[in-house]
Amino acid sequence: MRFEELNIIAPILRALKEENYSEPTSIQEQAIPLLLQKNDIMASAQTGTGKTAAFAIPILQHLEKDNSNSKKIKSLILTPTRELAIQIGESFTTYGKYTSIRNTVIFGGVNQNKQTAAIRNGVDVLIATPGRLLDLMNQGFISLKDIQYFVLDEADRMLDMGFIHDIKKVIAVLPSKRQSLFFSATMPDTIVELSRKILINPKKIAVTPVSSTAETIQQYLYYTNKSTKKDLLLHILKDSKMDQVLLFDRTKHGADRIVKELKKKNISAAAIHGDKAQNQRQKALTQFKDKEIRVLVATDIAARGIDIDKLQYVINFDIPNVAETYVHRIGRSGRAGEAGVSISLCEPEENDYLKDIEKLINQKIPVVKDNPFPQTDKPMTTAEKKEFEKEKQRRKQEFFANRKKNGNRGGRR
């Protein structure tokens, strides 16, 4: 199927053609016709499946056909992070470049004056993080009484980051007569319950469950030691073909340490995490997209919303202690059918995390034998294993607590 077969209007098709979009992804093929018919939808879609275009194209088309040239906000996209909000805004601008539809993005962590000025000038589509949206609503800058199209994006991450009460506040002031779109990578009971409060007779779409990884991604595993991880990373980066690498570290301090080590070896790098100011994060992301820096080191929360065309290489400097996180991480490569390579570095303490991941994705990750820094530490004793399990649970609880804390701070500033 081609986009021309989806009854998309000429101005949007023209923009899609310029971006070399010819065939829709699975979620686009399923969602666009339903949304053009003004159905509510509940979609389960993993990152990298093309869901932004799946909801942006129909919303742009509806608004272009109904455009009254008013300055009222008619569509709201609610999303958890600044980076994702910016990415969605760029997509609306790209797909709607030949329409009359205006969009703006609002998020915390920056001065609000430019954002409020854009709203005063009039926008059709508002892309927002929850904290800044409620803040500007309370100040009287934003009214949602004219919303016709509402999108809750990354719903599972919203709940993980503690935004449930903010979401309910927003929903409470939306018009009851509207089209609502609900996107989530996973569908636990809490998400399903929330969807019932948002959607009316929704059509359900499920694309690429979170337990699967894209077939276009080649996955590789190095067993190594904690003390030799940095040396192994430098060995891997000797490959000049790896000119653009997204590297994940579990902690903010760890990310900064890696950048410092890479720069010592004249490898251009930058970190992106919750302790960085918004302008620093955006500068690093722009430099990475433009290949001015070779390695972008990110924590999981900060990386949400990073969408780099044709990004090929992802490195897990650590093995995530939540198996689903692995799928989200490596999904930054191999997007929209492109080839991708994932490389994971596993130290002895992380062996159990690896087992959880391989169980989730139902496959063994190929082990690289040509490894100058192999795992040599002795296996743990029974007592050490029990202590490790306690530490594993503690770190897992700390992980979710930090994610909630950082998410709330990022959304409200």
Secondary structure, 3 states (H helix, E strand, C coil): CCHHHHCCCHHHHHHHHHCCCCCCCHHHHHHHHHHHCCCCEEEEECCCCCHHHHHHHHHHHHHHHHCCCCCCCCEEEECCCHHHHHHHHHHHHHHCCCCCCCEEEECCCCCCHHHHHHHHHCCCEEEECHHHHHHHHHCCCCCCCCCCEEEECCHHHHHHCCCHHHHHHHHHHCCCCCEEEEEECCCCHHHHHHHHHHCCCCEEEEECCCCCCCCCEEEEEEECCHHHHHHHHHHHCCCCCCCCEEEECCCHHHHHHHHHHHHHCCCCEEEECCCCCHHHHHHHHHHHHCCCCCEEEECHHHHCCCCCCCCCEEEECCCCCCHHHHHHHHCCCCHHHCCEEEEEEECHHHHHHHHHHHHHHCCCCCECCCCCCCCCCCCCCHHHHHHHHHHHHHHHHHHHHHHHHHHHHHHHC
